Amino acid sequence: MRPFLLPAILLACLAGTFARAQAESGGYVGSDSCTGCHEAETAAWERSHHAAAWTEASAENIRADFGGTSFDLGAMHAAFGIAADGTRQVTVTELDGSVTQYDVQSVVGIEPLQQYLLETGEGRRQSFDVVWDTEAGRWFHLYPDQSLAPADALHWSGPYKNWDGRCAVCHATDFAANYDPATRSYAATQSEIGVGCEACHGPGQAHLDWARDWETTQEPMPAAGGFPNDPSAPGAFMDTCGGCHSRREAYQDSSPLPGTPYHDAYNLAQLRPGLYWPDGQIRDEVYVLGSFLQSKMHEKGVTCTNCHDAHSGERLTEDNSLCTQCHSPAGNPDFPSLPLQVFDAPEHHHHPEGSPGAQCRACHMPEQVYMGNDARADHSFRVPRPDLSAETGAPDACTACHDDRSPAWAADILEDWFPDSTHRGPHFGQILARGTADPAAAAGDLALLARSEEPGIVRATALWMLGQGGGQAAADAVAGLLQDPDPMVRAAAVDAQRGASAQAQAERLAGLLDDPSRNVRIAAAKAMLALPVARFPDAIAQDLRRAQGDWQAAMQARLGFPETHLQIGGMALTMRNFPAALQAFGEVTDLDPQHVDAWVMQARLAAALEGPEAARHVLDRAVSANPGDLALAGMLSQLDGTGPRLTPPPQ
């Protein structure tokens, strides 16, 4: 075992001996401290979805009808009532026949749906899947195709629906989850529930002190008002807004200090299959940032507050004037590259004035419905490309409305309307579609895409695909991107080096172990762990220890997640620490009994370490949790001698 590595991370994580990360709450004063001086901003914020992101379970905050209503999904029955003291309650009859009454602990959101948190035990707040449609005035289930028993990890009471681990950090100010692996519970803290002033500006004590003393001192306002973050600064939107308005992996279990560089706090999801369509359109619930980073508007310096009020979150206008503040014959001097022409007219949009199709966002920001009734717009501001649908499988804005027509029909219409369009050339989606199907066959084009002038998130996705099967030539071709200015590209370029020789990887990646971005350091640490190198020079070994410390802290922050222990198990296998790997995969299935891959790894490890009977014991438990699973049944047949011999993991 390499002496510079820290194998103790595995056992310490699994035993829960790490000190839990704590939010630095010093200096937070609460939004109520801001209202006296900032009346207009307060009035705007009070009507915002930020203020209502998480509220107490009071009658005035709850919009749902708890007066004897109910909801059924298969054999699951939820009855909603009000106790004598006014407490809202939910009585749930589960598929296994158990009946439990819960008090509503707190309230999430305000419209178009409202969700309720139920506490299933001390330190276990869970997001109930039956929610209230505030527009239709009815109950509905977020996952109507899932009728699950409490033993299923995807049940509303399971680890994937835990509020403090999965959701709360973006619904609170100065939040810390404080997970305890020993009890598998949380002791969460926050300065304020809801997204308050300090969630964006940072702790306000210094600003409050300056304001209190100003009449005496007459000192000028310090930079950013004395706050650690200035959300209005150029480029600050990604760090201020992006953390919550993105699909990402967090590196700590608490709210980053506002203003923390995004890639020091998070690993942004790329345009991977299942999350996005190959052309970059939203598919799964990816929120906004990943889309906006693809846009020409982002490239030209447009930010959130060009379209949204900073304090209410509302659009500045609700009609096309929001777009024509820039896209018009008058233009906007802040964005001088814009073409000065008429867009808000039938000669451009080719729809009747005032009709839904005449709205700019109908074509350039098509919506996708998430959480049952919440329509969210794609923020990549793309030009519709129905001509690509056959290659990418992606939807298009035209046939989303004209659902009785085909993409080919829409492509012909657009060619007739815009015969001289420059938007019908090659598109990165064509390459990503081929890369999704066969990264090795598309390696040359993926390498070209990674070195192109496309947005960083597109190039990073191409690099990740190269890492799935690009080979030595592709790794060599993109090695220069390890020094790219974009930290997302640098981190993904690490993935692309998998096809290079171990020596080349070691030489190329060593310099990234002290990269300014935590995201890049962690990517390099993961890659270096897998290299068959007995010992590194002292300077590199020190950088590697520090980078692995970043990785260790990131895993520590997510010990309540089954997927974290899957990662720990893989790390233990790499280090040939098979007992630690067995323990990690065991924690995966304790948290998520339906995780078949983790059961398979446990059985293989048990067979190698303890013999066939130990493997049989694992498989009996696995089959009990996953009856009818073919992979598990096949492993049992191996033990019974009716199938191929059960083999241990690779060594």
N, C-alpha and C positions, 0 to 999 in steps of 0.2 A: 504493500500500500504506500502511496506516495506520501512522504513525510510532511509536505507543505499543505496537504489537504486537511480538511476538518471533518473527519467522519463522525465526530461527536454530534454534529448537527442532526444526523438521522435519529439517533437514540434520544437526544434531548428534545427534538420536536415531538417524537412519538410519546415520550413520557410526560410531555407538558412542562418541562422544567425551565423553559425560557421565561424571562420576565415579560409580561404582556406590555405591548406598546400603549403608551398613554398619550392622549391629546394634551398639548401644552395649552391649558386653558387660561393661563395668566394673561391679563389684559383685556379679556372679553367682558364687555359691559352690558350687552343686550340691546335689542332694537329700541326698547322703550327709552333708552338714554339719548336717542337721536331725534325723537319726535319734536321736542321743544323748539329746536332751531331749524330743522329741515322739514317744514310742514308740507310743502308741495311734494317732495320726494316720498314722504311718509304716506300721504294720501294716495299716491300712485302705487306704492308698494302694497298697501293694505288691500287693494283690490286685485292683486296679482296672484297667479298660481303659485308663485314662490312662497308667499305668506301662508297660503293654504296647503302647502305641500305635506304638512304633518301637523295635526291639531289635536287638542284634547277631545275626549269623548263626551262633549257637552251637547245638550239638546239643540243649541243654536248652530253647532258645527255639523251635526248629522242631518243629512238630507233625505235619507232613506225612510221608508215607512216601516217602522218596527211595531206597528199596532196590530199584531196578530197575523201578519203576512207569512208566507212560506214559499219555498222553492224546492223542486225535486229534480234530481238527475239520476235516472235509473232507480236504484234502491236507496240512494242517498237522499235524506230529507233534512232540510234546514228550516227551522221555525224561528221567527223573529218576534220578540216581545219586549215589554217594558216592565221592570220590577217596580215595586211599591215606591222605592226611593228615586225613581226616574232613570235608573241605569238601563241602558240598552243591552239586550241579551240575545244570544243565538244558541238554540238547542239543536245539536247536530246528531242525526241518526246515521251512522256509517254503514258501509256495505257489510261489515262483519257483525252488524247488529248492535254494536255499542252505542249508547246514548250519553252525550255529555252536554252540559249547559255551560256556556262561557259568557262572561261579561265582555262587552266591547272595551278594549283597553285604550285604543286611540283611533284616529281617523286619518286616512291618507287621501289627499287630493280633494277636488271640488267639482270638476266637470271635465269631460262629458260623463265620467263615471266616478264613483267614490268607493273606496275599498276600506275594509275594517280589519284592525289587528286584534287577534285573540291570543291570550297567553295560555299555552298548554302546560306550563310548568315554570318554575322560577328561572328567570333568565332565558325564556324561550317564547319570544313574541313571534307570531306567525301571521302571514298574509292570507286571509281567508279568500278562497277562490270564487265564492258567490258574492257578486258586487252589485251596486245600485246604478242603474242607468238614469242619470239626472235629467236627461232630455225626454226619454220615453216614460219615466216613472215606473220602472219595473226592475225586478231582480233578474240577473242572468249570470251564467257561469263562464269564467274566462277560458276554460278548456272543455267545451261541451262534448268533445270526442273522447274525453278521458273520464272514466268512472272508476276511481281507484280506492282501494282499501287502505287503512292507515299504515299497514306494513310496507306499502310502496313508498320509496324515497321521493317520488314525484307528487305524492299526496300533499295537500296543503299544510299538513303538520310536519313535513319532512325537511331535510337540510337545505333543499333547493328553494324553499319558500320562507326561510328564516329571515325575518325583517332586519335584525341587527347585523347579521352577517352579509346579506345580499343587497339591501336597499337603503337602509336608514341614512348612510353617510351623505347621500344626495338629497335628503329630505330634512336635514338638520344643520345646525351651525355648531362648529367645533365639536364634532362627534368622535367618539372612540368606542369601538366595539367591545374590546376587552374580553376576548374569548378565553375560556378555561378548558383546555383539552381533557383535564381529569374528570370534569363533570359534564362536558360537552354542552356548556351553557355560556351565556353572555352576561356581563355586568356593565352594560353600556352606559356611557355618560355623554352629555352634550351641554353646551351653554344655553341652547335654545332649540326647541323643536320648531320646524319650519325653516325656510331659507331666509335668514334675516340679513340685516345690513352687513354684519361682520363676516358672513359667509363669502362675500365678494371683496369687501374692503380689507378684511382682517381685523385683529383686535383693536378696539377703539379707545383704550384708556389714554394713550398718548394724545390723541386728538381731543379727548374730553379735558385733559389737563391743560392743553394749550388754550382751548376755548374758555375755560374757567379763569385762567390767569391773564387773558388778553387785555382786559381793561386796565390792569395794573402794569403789565410788561410792555404792551403794544408791540410784541414781537410778531414779525410776519409769519404767516402760516407756513409750516415746514412743508417739504416736498411731499406730495400725495396726501396733504393734510395731516401728516403724522401717522398715516396708516402704512402697513407694510406693502400694500398693493394699490396701484392706481389703475382701475379697470378701463379708464379712458385712454391709457397710453397706447401708442401704435403697437399693434401686434399682441396686445394683452388679452384679447378676447379668447385665444386658444387656451391660455393658462387660467383665465378667470371663468369662462363659461364652458370650455371644452371638457373639463374633467367630469362633469355630470351629464353633459349633452353629447355623450359618445358611448360607443360600445368599447369597453376597455377592461384590462386587468389592472387592479390597483396594487401598488407596492407597499402599502401600509394599511393598518386596520382603522385608521383615524383620518379625519379631514386634513389634507395637506394645508400648510399655511398658505392663505391666498397669495397668489403671485408666484408660487413654486412653479418652475418650468414644467410644462406638461410631461415631457419625456423623462423627468426625474420622478414623477409621481405615478405615471401610468404607462402601460403598454397598449397602444391603440390597435384595435382590430383592423387587419388588412381587408382587402376586397376578396375574401375567401369564399369558396363555394358554400352555399347555404345561408351566408350572411348577406351577400350582394350577388346580383346577377353579373355575369362576366363583363358587361359594359359599364359596371359601376353603379347601376340603379339599386336602390334599397330593396331588400328582400325580407330578411328577418328583422327583428327590432334592433336597429343599429343607431337610432337617434339621429343626430344632425352632423356632428363634426366630420365624420368620415366622408359624407357626401359633399359638404361644403369645401373640403380641401381639394376636391376634384375640379372645382369650378373656376371659370375664368374670372369670376368676381373676386374670389379669394386671391387669385394671382395678381389682380390689379389693386388690391388693398382695401376692398370692401370688408366691413366688419359687421358684427351682429347689430350694433346700434345705428347703422345706416338704415335699417329697416324696422327695428324693434325699439320701443322705449326702454331705457335701461332699468327703470324702476317698476313699471307695470308689466313689462314683458310683452305688451300688446303691440301689434303692428302699428306703424305710424299712421297709416290709412288702410282702409279695407278694400279699396278699388285699385284700378290700374295706375292711379297717380303715385302709388308707392314705387312703381317701376319707372314711370315717366319722369320722376324727379331727376333721373339720369338718362334714360333711354328716350330721347326726344330730339327735335331739331335744335333746341336750346342747349342740350347736353348738361354737363356738370363739370365745372373747372377742376374739381378734385380728381376727375378721371378723364383726362384729355384724350385718351385713345379711343373713346367711344365714337361710333359712327353717328353723325348728326342727321337723323332722318325720322320720319313718322313711323311709329310702331303701333300705337293705339288707334288703329283704323282698319276698316275691312280690307284695304289693299294689302295689309300685312297678315292679319289673323284670319281673313276669309270666313268670318262668322258674322251673323247678325249683331249689330250693336246692342250691347246690354245682355246678350245671351251668355250662358255659362262658358261656351267655347270662345268667347271674345275676351275672357279673362286671361291675362298673361300667365298666371300660375297654372291654368288648366293644361297648357301645353308644355310649359317649361319647369313646372314643379308638380308633377303628378303625385297623387296621394296614395298611400297604402294604409289600410286599417289594421291597427294593433289593439290588443286588449279588448277585442270584441266590438268596440264602437268608436275608437279614437283614431280619426283620420289624420295622418301626419304627412307633410309634404316633403318630397325629395329636394334637398337643398344643393344639388349639383347644378341646377339651372341649365340643364342640358337642352340641346336642340333635338327634337324627336327624330329617331332613326329606325323607323319600321323596316327599312331595307336590311337591317342587321339581324332581325328576329330569327330568321332561318338558321343563321350561324351561331348566335349566342343563346337562343331560347328565351331571351329577355322580353318582357312586355313592352308596349309603347303607348304613349299618351293618346294617340289617335284611336286605336281600337279599344282602349279602356273605356272610352265613351261610346264609340261606334262598335259595340260588341257583336253586332251581326255581320261585321266586315272582317276581312283578313289583313294581316300586315302588308301583304303584297299590294292590296288595293290602296292602302294608306300611302305606301311608298310611291305608287303611280300618281296619286293625287298631289303629293308634295313636289314631285318632279315637274308636274304641270304648273303648280303655283309658283315654284321657285326654280325655273330652268337654269339659272346661272349660279345656283347655290354652291358655296365652297364647303358645305358640311356633308358631302356624300363620299368623301374619300376614305382611305383606310382608318380604322379605329382600333384603339388598344383592346377593345372587347373581343375582337376577332382572335387576337393572340392569346388572351387569357382564357378564352373558350377552348382553344386547342391545348393550352397548357393544362387546363383542368382535366381534359380527356387523357393526355399522354405528355407529361412534362419532358420526358426524354426526347420524344420526337419533335417537340416544339422548342427545344433548348436554344437553338440558334436565334429564333425570333424573340424568345424571352430575354436573352442576353442583350439583343438590340434594344428591346423595350426598356430594359433596366438602365441602359445608357442614354436613353432619349431625353427629351425635354418635357415629357409628360409629368403630371403632378407626382410629388414624392410618394403618396400612398399607392399610386399605380405602379411605380417603379419598384417599391418595396414588395408589392404582391408578386411581381414578376420574379424578383430575387428569391422569395420564399418558394415559389414553384420550382425554380432551378434547384433549390435544396432538396426537393423531392425526387430528383432524378436527372440532374443536369450534367454530371460527369466532370472530368478534369478540364476539358477544353472550355466549358462554360464557366467553371470556377476561375480559370485563368483570365477569361475575357472580362469578368466583372470585378476582379480583385481591386482595381483602382477605386471602386465605389466604397471600399472600406474607409476612405477619407472624404466621402461626400459631405457637403455642408449640412444635409438633412439628417438628424439623428435616427429618424425612422428608416431611412435608406441604409445608413451604416449598420444598424442592428440587423436588418434583413440581409445585408450583404454577408454577414457572418453565416447565416443559413446556407447561402449559396456556395460557401467554401467546403461543404460536405464532400463534394466530388473531388477535391484536391487531395494530394498526398498528406500524410500526417505531418511530415516535415514542413511542407508549404503552409499548412494550416497554422502550425505553431509559429512560424516566422511572421505570417501575415496578421494573426490575431493578437499576438502578444502586445502590440502597441495600443490595442483597444481596451486593455484591462484597466487603464487609468483615464478612459475617455471622459470628457466633461458630463456626458449624459448617463444617468444610471441605467436607462434602458439598454444602451450599447454595452455597458460594463457587464450587465447580467447576461446578455446574449453571448458575449465573449467567454465569460466564466463557464457557462453551460457547455459551449463547444470545446473548450480546453479540457474539461473534465474527461471527455471521451477519448482524448488522444493517448496513444500508448507511449507515453514519455515517462521515464523513470524519475527524472529530476530536472528541474529548470534552474537556470542561473538565479542567484539570490534576488536580484532586482525584480525579475519577472515573477519569481515565486511570491514575493511580497505583494506585488500588484494583484496577483491571482488570489491571494488570501483576502485582500480587501474587497475584490470584486465578488468573491464567493460569500463574503460577509453581506454584501448587498443582496445577493440571491437568497441567502439564509434568512435575512430579515423579511424579504418578500414572502417566502414560504411561511414563516412564523406568523405573518399577518393574516394568513388564510387557512389556519389549521382546522377550522370548522367546515372546510370544503372537501368533499371526497376527492375531487380532482387534484388537490394539493398533495394528498397522501399517495395518489397514483404517481405523481411526479417524484416524490421522495422515494417510492419504491423503485422507480426506474433509475434514480441516482444511486441507490444502494446496489442495484444489480451491476451498474457500471463499475462500482468500486469493489465488486465481488463480496459485498457484505450481505450474504444471503439471509441470515437471521433477521437483520434489520429490514430487508426487503419483504420477508414474510410478514413481519409485524406491520409494515406500512400497508401492504395489500389487505391485511386483516382489518386495519382501520377503515380502509375504503369500503369494505363490505359491511362493516358494523354501521357505518353512516348510510350506505346505499346498498342494501341487499340485492338489488337488481343489477349491479355492475358485474356482468358475467365475465368480462376480461380479467377483472381483479380476482374473481374466484378461480379462473383457469390458472393464473399465475400462482396463487396460493397452493393449488393442488400440485402443480409441477414442482414447486419448491418443497412442499411437504414430502413428496415422493423422493426427492433427492436428499433431503436432510434427515428424514425420519422413517421413510419406508412406505410401502403400499397402504398399510392400514391407516396411517396418518392422512394420506391422500384421500382414502375412502371417507374418512370422517369429514374432511373438508367438503368433498363432493356431495355427501349426504345432506349437509347443511345448504349447500348451493342449490341442489335440486329442490329442496323444500321451499326455498325462497323463489325459485324460478322453474316451476313445474313445466315440463314440455320443452325446455330449451335443448336444442339438438347438440350444441357443442358440449354441454355438460353430460348429456346422455352418452355421447361418444366417448368421453373420458372415462365414464363408469364402465363402458364396455371394454375399454383397454385394460382396466384393472381386473375385470372378470375373465380376461383372456380371450374375448371374442372379437377384439379389435387390435390395432397396432399397439406396441408397447408404449406406455406413458413415459415421456422423456422429460428430463429436467430442463430448466431454462438454459440458454447458451452460456458457456463459461469462457 
